[in-house]
Amino acid sequence: MKIANIPLYNFGNGTFMIIVFAVVCVALVAALFIFLGTAPKKNDENEENKE
Protein backbone atom coordinates (compact mmCIF):
# COMPACT_ATOMS: atom_id res chain seq x y z
CA MET A 1 0.00 0.00 0.00
CA LYS A 2 1.37 3.35 -1.06
CA ILE A 3 0.95 6.24 1.36
CA ALA A 4 0.14 9.45 -0.48
CA ASN A 5 1.60 12.64 0.87
CA ILE A 6 -1.60 14.68 0.50
CA PRO A 7 -2.18 17.54 2.92
CA LEU A 8 -5.48 17.39 4.74
CA TYR A 9 -6.10 21.08 4.21
CA ASN A 10 -4.60 23.61 1.82
CA PHE A 11 -4.38 27.10 3.35
CA GLY A 12 -3.42 28.81 0.08
CA ASN A 13 -6.82 29.49 -1.46
CA GLY A 14 -8.60 30.18 1.84
CA THR A 15 -5.96 32.68 2.95
CA PHE A 16 -6.20 34.48 -0.39
CA MET A 17 -9.99 34.75 -0.11
CA ILE A 18 -9.79 36.09 3.45
CA ILE A 19 -7.25 38.73 2.38
CA VAL A 20 -9.47 39.81 -0.54
CA PHE A 21 -12.50 39.98 1.79
CA ALA A 22 -10.55 42.11 4.31
CA VAL A 23 -9.35 44.50 1.59
CA VAL A 24 -12.90 44.92 0.27
CA CYS A 25 -14.22 45.60 3.80
CA VAL A 26 -11.52 48.21 4.47
CA ALA A 27 -12.22 49.86 1.11
CA LEU A 28 -15.96 50.05 1.84
CA VAL A 29 -15.39 51.56 5.29
CA ALA A 30 -12.94 54.08 3.82
CA ALA A 31 -15.44 55.01 1.09
CA LEU A 32 -18.13 55.47 3.72
CA PHE A 33 -15.96 57.81 5.79
CA ILE A 34 -14.98 59.79 2.69
CA PHE A 35 -18.63 60.05 1.62
CA LEU A 36 -19.77 61.20 5.06
CA GLY A 37 -16.86 63.62 5.39
CA THR A 38 -17.55 65.38 2.10
CA ALA A 39 -21.33 65.68 2.54
CA PRO A 40 -22.46 69.32 2.49
CA LYS A 41 -23.55 70.71 5.83
CA LYS A 42 -27.32 71.23 6.05
CA ASN A 43 -28.42 74.49 7.65
CA ASP A 44 -30.90 74.32 10.48
CA GLU A 45 -34.47 74.87 9.27
CA ASN A 46 -35.19 77.22 12.20
CA GLU A 47 -32.45 79.62 11.06
CA GLU A 48 -33.92 79.78 7.56
CA ASN A 49 -37.43 80.51 8.88
CA LYS A 50 -36.19 83.43 11.03
CA GLU A 51 -34.95 85.40 8.01
Rosetta constraint file for C-alpha pairs under 8 A:
AtomPair CA 10 CA 14 HARMONIC 7.69 0.50
AtomPair CA 11 CA 15 HARMONIC 5.82 0.50
AtomPair CA 12 CA 16 HARMONIC 6.33 0.50
AtomPair CA 13 CA 17 HARMONIC 6.29 0.50
AtomPair CA 14 CA 18 HARMONIC 6.24 0.50
AtomPair CA 15 CA 19 HARMONIC 6.21 0.50
AtomPair CA 16 CA 20 HARMONIC 6.25 0.50
AtomPair CA 17 CA 21 HARMONIC 6.10 0.50
AtomPair CA 18 CA 22 HARMONIC 6.13 0.50
AtomPair CA 19 CA 23 HARMONIC 6.19 0.50
AtomPair CA 20 CA 24 HARMONIC 6.21 0.50
AtomPair CA 21 CA 25 HARMONIC 6.21 0.50
AtomPair CA 22 CA 26 HARMONIC 6.18 0.50
AtomPair CA 23 CA 27 HARMONIC 6.09 0.50
AtomPair CA 24 CA 28 HARMONIC 6.17 0.50
AtomPair CA 25 CA 29 HARMONIC 6.25 0.50
AtomPair CA 26 CA 30 HARMONIC 6.08 0.50
AtomPair CA 27 CA 31 HARMONIC 6.08 0.50
AtomPair CA 28 CA 32 HARMONIC 6.14 0.50
AtomPair CA 29 CA 33 HARMONIC 6.30 0.50
AtomPair CA 30 CA 34 HARMONIC 6.17 0.50
AtomPair CA 31 CA 35 HARMONIC 5.99 0.50
AtomPair CA 32 CA 36 HARMONIC 6.11 0.50
AtomPair CA 33 CA 37 HARMONIC 5.89 0.50
AtomPair CA 34 CA 38 HARMONIC 6.18 0.50
AtomPair CA 35 CA 39 HARMONIC 6.31 0.50
AtomPair CA 43 CA 47 HARMONIC 7.36 0.50
AtomPair CA 43 CA 48 HARMONIC 7.63 0.50
AtomPair CA 44 CA 48 HARMONIC 6.89 0.50
AtomPair CA 45 CA 49 HARMONIC 6.38 0.50
AtomPair CA 46 CA 50 HARMONIC 6.40 0.50
AtomPair CA 47 CA 51 HARMONIC 7.00 0.50
